[in-house]
Amino acid sequence: MANIKPFKALRPQAKIAKQVASRPYDVLSSAEAKIEAQGNPASFLHITKSEIDLPESVDVHAPEVYLQAKENLQASIQRDTLFRESKDCYYIYQLIMNGREQTGLVCVSSVDDYENDIIKKHEFTRPEKELDRINHIKTSGAQTGNVFLAYRNNHTIDAIIEKWKKTKSPGYDFLADDGIQHTIWIISDGDICNEITQVFAAEIPCTYIADGHHRAASASKVRLALGAEAPEGANHFLTTLFPSNQLFIMDYNRVVKDLNGITPAQFLEAIEAKFTITPQASQAFKPANLHDIGMYLNHQWYQLTAKPGTFSNDPIGILDVTILQDNILSALLNINDPRTDTRVDFVGGIRGLQELEKRVDSGEMAAAFSIFPVSMDQLFDIADSGKVMPPKSTWFEPKLRDGLLTHLIYE
């Protein structure tokens, strides 16, 4: 059963919460983060993307970057921009995007649960991304990135959260510049906290990583690396748990750097063996059905419809990310391990298809692929089966903001 607990969050003063809150570190490049944090010394990007405060010549994974993160974190505490909660609390985090509301419970989840598969995974991780977060946590002493977990709906938890929202004032409530409303309530009542902990322990058999596989894996490896010196705080990691009926998965698209030595015409001819190809007149192709894939090549969009026999009906084989990986990326482009191959990159659906066009038209990439989103039921089926999707198969929106609630592994 799920082992969660309340914690003493490091969080901003209410009057500057909006200035502190930042988009997750892994959805911004260093250049984008530098622009976004410009003129805002309170931005949490100075901690999660601390390379923005160092010369551009410094490698983003250099030890100086992690030391700068630690220094910036301590400076924020000393300035009283951030303060530590005086008692263990749960936190309710509500996001509203385009009129759609979703509400999660912020807590710390057990590293043991992660290692014993009570927290279920559906992706492998990329070693270099794990190492980045391991170094960040070990050096700063803080888990700054939230792991987004899903669970099957529970009426008792729903009722507790809704009652608290209706009867208590929020600690934070602001509209971010991107139009997303962020509202957080602090559950400081010890009896309510105990009830929540007990309901999860008795009624929620498992949780599922929706977003944050690298952050979760890094928390586990930090504890392992610290060994006998690991503090009590390293036994848990920062998570927000959402009931599955409130979640929305967007597409997670692909771009590739080259065509593996063949011409665009030869590439199209090879694709035609497994897909029906339909050129699009003038607009980008966003798949509306399973087994339709969009491709952008030489300033032209195509609809690729998988032919019978191209895919299997098992939980992994039926996914369009698998169909693309097996029949095009691997078979034609020799991109066999997308976790480690630098010839492929991933673009979240929130950036739109224009981002795919931009990266191809600039000459940075040779082709782009738009994919029909994975469903929550598919995610649960895959995780329950013990299988894994190709990497970067799901993109969840809206995103939680970094900096509003941070877990310190040292007291």
KOLLO-272985 format. One record per residue (C-alpha): x, y, z. Coordinates in pm, whole numbers, padded with zeros to 5 digits, always signed. Example, Ala and Ser with C-alpha at 12.3 -4.5 7.8 and 13.67 -1.06 7.14 Angstrom:
BEGIN
+01230-00450+00780
+01367-00106+00714
//
This chain:
BEGIN
+00000+00000+00000
+00107+00360-00061
+00331+00509+00205
+00309+00890+00207
+00363+01145+00480
+00337+01519+00546
+00656+01725+00558
+00800+02063+00653
+00811+02238+00318
+01055+02510+00233
+00832+02769+00072
+00814+03138-00023
+00656+03424+00162
+00302+03464+00026
+00357+03816-00110
+00634+03700-00345
+00511+03349-00430
+00440+03444-00791
+00791+03587-00837
+00951+03276-00684
+00743+03017-00871
+00914+02896-01188
+00843+02652-01463
+01004+02308-01414
+01376+02296-01483
+01339+02033-01754
+01098+02225-01979
+01335+02519-02030
+01673+02547-02196
+01942+02742-02015
+01894+03032-02258
+01518+03036-02203
+01564+03019-01825
+01805+03312-01831
+01554+03527-02017
+01267+03419-01793
+01457+03497-01471
+01601+03824-01596
+01535+04107-01351
+01380+03869-01097
+01630+03771-00827
+01355+03578-00642
+01295+03338-00933
+01352+02976-00833
+01528+02929-01166
+01836+03068-00993
+01830+02742-00795
+01700+02487-01047
+01889+02632-01348
+02174+02796-01161
+02397+02801-01470
+02212+03122-01561
+02422+03298-01295
+02753+03170-01433
+02947+03248-01751
+02812+03074-02061
+03148+02900-02098
+03075+02688-01786
+02934+02344-01869
+02579+02307-01735
+02682+01989-01555
+03001+02126-01403
+03042+02111-01022
+03028+02491-01010
+02667+02482-01130
+02551+02267-00839
+02753+02470-00589
+02591+02784-00730
+02248+02624-00677
+02335+02556-00314
+02463+02910-00265
+02151+03061-00425
+01922+02841-00214
+02096+02942+00110
+02086+03307+00007
+01710+03286-00051
+01665+03143+00299
+01887+03409+00454
+01694+03686+00276
+01373+03528+00410
+01247+03486+00055
+01202+03120+00153
+01119+02984+00496
+01083+02637+00647
+00743+02520+00774
+00737+02477+01152
+00545+02147+01145
+00470+01861+00909
+00188+01949+00671
+00014+01823+00362
-00051+02074+00085
-00338+02091-00163
-00227+02218-00504
-00498+02327-00750
-00423+02428-01108
-00669+02578-01355
-00575+02588-01723
-00816+02692-01997
-01106+02652-01753
-01009+02294-01660
-00930+02232-01293
-00715+01963-01135
-00625+01927-00769
-00343+01724-00617
-00200+01643-00275
+00161+01749-00216
+00349+01517+00018
+00662+01308+00037
+00648+00950-00086
+00861+00659+00024
+01183+00573-00157
+01121+00215-00043
+00788+00225-00229
+00972+00339-00543
+01228+00061-00513
+00963-00205-00432
+00739-00107-00728
+00453+00022-00514
+00524+00340-00707
+00490+00208-01059
+00693+00324-01357
+00624+00323-01728
+00953+00459-01867
+01322+00389-01851
+01541+00685-01764
+01838+00851-01932
+02158+00815-01725
+02286+01168-01792
+01959+01322-01675
+01961+01110-01360
+02316+01218-01283
+02225+01584-01319
+01950+01558-01054
+02163+01334-00829
+02434+01599-00822
+02180+01875-00770
+02015+01702-00473
+02341+01590-00311
+02500+01934-00338
+02201+02152-00254
+02047+01915+00002
+01707+01983-00154
+01458+01804-00377
+01346+02101-00581
+01162+01910-00853
+00822+01759-00787
+00740+01404-00902
+00388+01396-01046
+00206+01077-00932
-00139+00947-01026
-00368+00718-00832
-00706+00561-00896
-00978+00780-00754
-01066+00749-00386
-01387+00911-00257
-01255+00958+00096
-00952+01154-00022
-01168+01355-00263
-01402+01450+00022
-01123+01555+00259
-00959+01773-00004
-01281+01935-00124
-01394+02013+00232
-01061+02176+00313
-01071+02383-00005
-01423+02506+00071
-01367+02591+00436
-01008+02720+00449
-00829+03013+00292
-00542+02932+00055
-00184+03013+00142
-00105+03102-00220
-00334+03206-00502
-00202+03371-00818
-00237+03377-01195
+00092+03300-01366
+00202+03490-01674
+00105+03195-01895
-00257+03219-01774
-00251+02919-01537
-00404+02974-01191
-00205+02826-00902
-00373+02788-00563
-00226+02609-00260
-00386+02530+00075
-00181+02420+00378
-00324+02127+00577
-00170+02185+00920
-00429+01994+01125
-00253+01688+01266
-00569+01476+01282
-00654+01544+00916
-00295+01470+00816
-00310+01138+01003
-00638+01050+00834
-00494+01114+00487
-00186+00907+00565
-00400+00618+00691
-00638+00623+00392
-00347+00592+00150
-00192+00315+00362
-00522+00121+00377
-00698+00193+00048
-00447+00298-00219
-00248-00010-00326
-00010+00180-00551
+00063+00508-00725
+00191+00568-01078
+00458+00805-01200
+00291+01034-01449
+00579+01279-01487
+00916+01278-01314
+01083+00939-01368
+01427+01097-01355
+01353+01290-01035
+01221+00975-00865
+01514+00760-00978
+01758+01028-00864
+01605+01041-00515
+01657+00666-00483
+02016+00685-00606
+02100+00975-00379
+01999+00767-00079
+02206+00477-00209
+02507+00699-00271
+02491+00852+00077
+02477+00505+00232
+02506+00502+00610
+02532+00881+00610
+02192+00924+00444
+01970+01152+00654
+01613+01055+00740
+01487+01302+00480
+01652+01101+00203
+01406+00816+00267
+01128+01016+00104
+01097+01239-00202
+00878+01529-00308
+00559+01423-00488
+00217+01554-00584
-00058+01294-00615
-00350+01349-00853
-00662+01134-00897
-00651+00991-01247
-00986+01132-01361
-00848+01486-01336
-00540+01435-01552
-00483+01535-01912
-00209+01385-02129
-00081+01577-02429
+00121+01448-02722
+00498+01411-02686
+00654+01454-03026
+00990+01366-03186
+01248+01541-03403
+01546+01370-03568
+01876+01524-03677
+01937+01327-03997
+01791+01063-04227
+02070+00809-04175
+02240+00879-04508
+01936+00852-04736
+01755+01125-04930
+01407+01253-04837
+01266+01076-05145
+01424+00745-05042
+01298+00798-04686
+00940+00846-04805
+00966+00539-05028
+01087+00328-04736
+00809+00456-04507
+00546+00360-04765
+00612-00009-04700
+00454+00022-04355
+00234+00335-04377
-00019+00493-04607
+00122+00839-04684
-00115+01131-04739
+00044+01473-04814
-00128+01761-04636
-00224+02065-04840
-00107+02357-04630
-00147+02301-04257
+00027+02100-03989
-00108+01751-03923
-00213+01688-03564
-00326+01325-03528
-00685+01286-03411
-00690+00907-03408
-00476+00619-03287
-00229+00490-03549
-00214+00818-03741
+00125+00992-03720
+00220+01333-03858
+00555+01386-04031
+00716+01717-04131
+00986+01684-04395
+01121+01938-04645
+00857+02201-04554
+00577+01949-04613
+00342+01777-04367
+00230+01418-04424
-00025+01193-04257
+00123+00847-04197
-00141+00581-04128
-00003+00252-03997
-00092-00042-04220
-00229-00370-04075
+00048-00585-03935
+00260-00286-03843
+00174-00315-03474
+00066-00565-03211
-00225-00536-02967
-00028-00577-02645
-00019-00271-02411
+00313-00146-02553
+00285-00254-02915
-00042-00069-02974
+00102+00271-02882
+00185+00512-03163
+00515+00599-02996
+00604+00229-03029
+00487+00212-03390
+00701+00514-03475
+01001+00382-03284
+00991+00029-03429
+00902+00107-03790
+01077+00436-03857
+01324+00549-03592
+01483+00209-03540
+01418+00032-03871
+01504+00322-04104
+01709+00571-03905
+01907+00331-03684
+01797+00514-03369
+01768+00204-03153
+01787+00351-02805
+01610+00688-02789
+01713+00721-02424
+02077+00768-02518
+02088+00847-02892
+02159+01217-02941
+02015+01209-03295
+01661+01221-03156
+01501+01485-02936
+01159+01522-02777
+00918+01815-02795
+00624+01845-02555
+00284+01906-02711
+00242+02230-02515
+00491+02389-02756
+00265+02319-03051
+00342+02186-03397
+00499+02520-03488
+00797+02421-03270
+00843+02108-03483
+00834+02314-03802
+01077+02568-03657
+01338+02308-03564
+01323+02142-03905
+01307+02465-04110
+01610+02601-03921
+01819+02308-04043
+01881+02188-03686
+01666+01880-03751
+01587+01680-04063
+01233+01563-03981
+00966+01584-03713
+00685+01353-03604
+00360+01440-03426
+00194+01162-03225
-00152+01084-03087
-00143+01109-02704
-00131+00809-02472
-00439+00769-02247
-00441+00729-01869
-00587+00379-01906
-00301+00284-02137
-00050+00424-01888
-00202+00222-01602
-00219-00096-01811
+00148-00068-01908
+00268+00010-01555
+00059-00272-01409
+00202-00517-01664
+00556-00428-01557
+00642-00307-01906
+00779+00030-02008
+00691+00271-02285
+00948+00425-02513
+01096+00728-02334
+00909+01059-02336
+00574+00905-02426
+00355+01131-02211
+00336+01507-02158
+00112+01631-01880
-00033+01980-01858
-00062+02197-01664
+00278+02173-01497
+00342+02226-01126
+00562+02525-01047
+00902+02475-00889
+00985+02672-00577
+00644+02682-00411
+00710+02367-00208
+01057+02218-00168
+01169+01916+00036
+01496+01947+00226
+01663+01613+00291
+01860+01754+00586
+01693+01895+00898
//
